[in-house]
Amino acid sequence: MTKSSKQPVRESTLVEAERLINGERAESYGPAKESFTRIAALWSIVLGIEVKPEQVAMCMLTLKVGRWVVGQQRDSIVDIAGYAELADKIVSEG
C-alpha cells in the first residue's frame, strides 16, 4: 500500500466532541452555561414550566439520539458526546 492510498486516521468521537464544544461552538455561541441558561429561559416561557440549563443539554442530546436512530450519522454521535459533556460541566459548575 502506498502512502497516498492510506485512509486518514479518524479523530475519536470524544476528541472531536471536546474540540468542538471548547473551540468552534464556544466561539460561535459563547460559554455553554450562558447559552443554555438563555435557552432554558425561553423554553420555560414556551412550555410554561421551569427549564434548567442542564435539561436543555439533555433535551438536545435526546434530539440527536432521535436523529441518529433514523440516519446513523457520525455527527449525531459526536453531538451526543458533546451534549453529555456540557450537561456534566453545567451541573458541576453549579
VEXKEMAR-874468 format. One line per 4 residues: for each residue x, y, z of C-alpha. Coordinates in steps of 0.2 Angstrom, whole numbers, plus 5000, padded with zeros to 4 digits. Layout:
BEGIN
X Y Z ~ ...
This chain:
BEGIN
5000 5000 5000 ~ 5007 5017 4995 ~ 5006 5032 5007 ~ 4994 5041 4995
4981 5026 4996 ~ 4981 5026 5015 ~ 4965 5031 5024 ~ 4967 5046 5035
4966 5042 5054 ~ 4949 5047 5060 ~ 4948 5058 5075 ~ 4940 5049 5090
4922 5054 5094 ~ 4926 5060 5111 ~ 4941 5070 5105 ~ 4931 5078 5091
4916 5082 5103 ~ 4929 5090 5115 ~ 4937 5100 5101 ~ 4920 5107 5095
4912 5112 5112 ~ 4928 5120 5118 ~ 4933 5128 5101 ~ 4921 5132 5087
4905 5131 5096 ~ 4911 5141 5111 ~ 4917 5154 5099 ~ 4900 5154 5090
4888 5154 5104 ~ 4898 5159 5120 ~ 4900 5149 5136 ~ 4888 5134 5136
4881 5138 5153 ~ 4876 5156 5147 ~ 4869 5149 5131 ~ 4859 5135 5139
4853 5147 5153 ~ 4846 5159 5139 ~ 4838 5144 5130 ~ 4831 5137 5146
4823 5154 5150 ~ 4815 5154 5133 ~ 4809 5136 5134 ~ 4802 5140 5151
4791 5153 5143 ~ 4785 5142 5129 ~ 4782 5127 5140 ~ 4775 5135 5155
4787 5126 5167 ~ 4804 5129 5174 ~ 4818 5123 5162 ~ 4836 5122 5169
4851 5124 5158 ~ 4857 5105 5161 ~ 4839 5100 5155 ~ 4842 5110 5139
4858 5099 5136 ~ 4849 5083 5140 ~ 4835 5088 5128 ~ 4847 5092 5114
4855 5075 5117 ~ 4839 5066 5115 ~ 4836 5076 5099 ~ 4852 5069 5092
4848 5051 5098 ~ 4831 5053 5088 ~ 4841 5059 5073 ~ 4854 5045 5075
4840 5031 5075 ~ 4835 5037 5058 ~ 4851 5041 5049 ~ 4866 5034 5060
4876 5050 5055 ~ 4893 5052 5064 ~ 4890 5070 5068 ~ 4875 5065 5079
4886 5053 5089 ~ 4899 5067 5091 ~ 4885 5079 5096 ~ 4878 5066 5109
4895 5065 5117 ~ 4896 5084 5117 ~ 4880 5087 5125 ~ 4883 5074 5138
4899 5083 5142 ~ 4891 5100 5143 ~ 4877 5093 5154 ~ 4890 5087 5166
4900 5103 5165 ~ 4885 5114 5169 ~ 4880 5103 5184 ~ 4897 5103 5191
4899 5122 5189 ~ 4883 5124 5200
